[in-house]
Amino acid sequence: MDTALDNLLSYLDDHLVILDKQLLEEIFVPVLQVFWKAFCEELVESVRHFPLNESIFAQKEFFHQIADMVQIMLKYFRGGLDEHKIYCGEYVRLEQFIELFQWDTDSLIALYFQEKAKEQFVSQADLAGH
């Protein structure tokens, strides 16, 4: 993956420098934001479609690589985007996926029951209010 990421960063460096020189900043920043959102969307799809029948080792390695890639790309895009544009919905969704897939089974079970308890509480509150 290092080679693929190196190739991606090299490609972005080469082409974004040209865009930065040719476009006004008011146009360049939204273009950069489109690249960031597309990167996040593609990783969400990769995570979403990862075969869960893979070995635990393969799963951990995959999500570790994805988390590392996100951190590298995050540093890269912070050079041109402010925090508000970095923390778009696509990025937040990606971080949630990565975090959940890195949790151990006991933590996931606890989270599931917490969410079910909240749902039940809200349902009971709605019934009591009507």
C-alpha positions, 0 to 999 in steps of 0.5 A: 500500500505504501507504493500506491499511497506514494503514487497518489501523493505524487499525482496530487502534488503534480496536478494540484500544484498546476491547479493552484497556479491556474485557479483563483483561491476562491475556486481552488479551495472548493476543488480541493474540497471535492478531492477530499470528499471523493477520497473519503467517500471511496474509503467509506465504500471500501470499508463498507464492502470489505469481506467480513469472512476474512481472517481476523488478522486480515481484517485488523491489517486492512483497517490499520492500513486504512487508518494510516492512510487517512492520517497521511491524507488528512495531513496532506489536505490540511495544507489547503483546507481549514478544519471546517472543510476537513470535518465534512460529513464524509470524513466523519462517516469514515472515522466512525467506520474505522473506529467501529471496525477497530473495536473489540467484540465486547465493546461492540456488544456494549455499544449495541445494548446502549443504543437499544436502551436509548431507543427503548427510553425514547419510545417509552417517552414518546408513548408517555407523551401521547 
